[in-house]
Amino acid sequence: MPNNPPDAPRRINNPPDAPRRIKVQRPGPLLVEGPVEVELEDGTVVCSDRFRVALCTCRRSRRFPWCDTSHRKRA
């Protein structure tokens, strides 16, 4: 395994040229095949090494940028 500097992005089982698959569903989150790094508006980077993550598009999630199903209508 190569020695990367400590501030280098993590790459987990991810060839550098492999495309990411993103599934768009309406209404709902973006489903992204992981692992992922998400850079927020303030420059903060959050990471997930899960095989699939749901990214919030409605901004109602208490766990933003991760979806917590807040977009669903409550009965």
C-alpha positions in Angstrom: 0.0 0.0 0.0 1.5 3.4 -0.9 2.4 5.9 1.7 0.1 8.9 1.3 0.5 12.1 3.2 -1.9 12.4 6.2 -4.0 15.1 4.6 -4.5 13.1 1.4 -8.1 11.9 0.7 -8.9 8.3 1.8 -9.4 5.8 -1.0 -11.1 2.6 0.1 -11.4 -0.2 -2.5 -11.8 2.4 -5.2 -9.7 2.4 -8.3 -8.9 6.0 -9.2 -10.6 5.9 -12.6 -13.7 4.0 -11.5 -16.9 6.0 -12.0 -19.4 6.5 -9.1 -23.0 5.4 -9.7 -25.5 7.9 -8.4 -29.2 7.0 -8.4 -31.7 9.9 -8.6 -35.2 9.4 -7.2 -37.9 11.9 -6.8 -38.8 12.7 -4.1 -35.9 11.5 -2.1 -32.2 11.4 -1.6 -29.4 10.8 -4.0 -28.2 7.2 -3.6 -24.4 7.1 -4.2 -22.3 3.9 -4.3 -19.6 4.4 -1.7 -17.3 4.9 -0.2 -17.7 8.7 -0.5 -16.2 12.0 0.7 -18.6 15.0 0.7 -17.3 18.5 0.9 -19.9 20.8 2.5 -20.4 24.5 1.7 -18.2 25.6 4.6 -15.3 23.4 3.4 -15.8 20.6 5.9 -15.3 17.1 4.5 -17.4 14.2 5.8 -16.7 10.6 4.9 -18.6 7.4 4.7 -17.1 4.0 3.9 -20.5 2.3 3.5 -21.2 0.5 0.2 -24.1 2.9 -0.5 -25.1 6.2 1.1 -28.2 8.4 0.8 -27.4 12.1 0.4 -30.1 14.5 1.5 -31.5 16.8 -1.3 -34.3 18.5 0.7 -32.1 19.9 3.5 -34.6 18.8 6.2 -32.3 16.1 7.5 -30.9 16.5 11.0 -27.9 14.4 9.9 -27.2 16.5 6.7 -25.6 15.7 4.3 -26.8 12.2 5.1 -30.5 11.5 4.6 -32.6 10.6 7.6 -35.9 10.3 5.6 -37.2 13.7 6.7 -38.4 14.2 3.1 -41.2 11.7 3.7 -44.7 13.1 4.4 -45.8 12.4 8.0 -49.3 11.0 8.4 
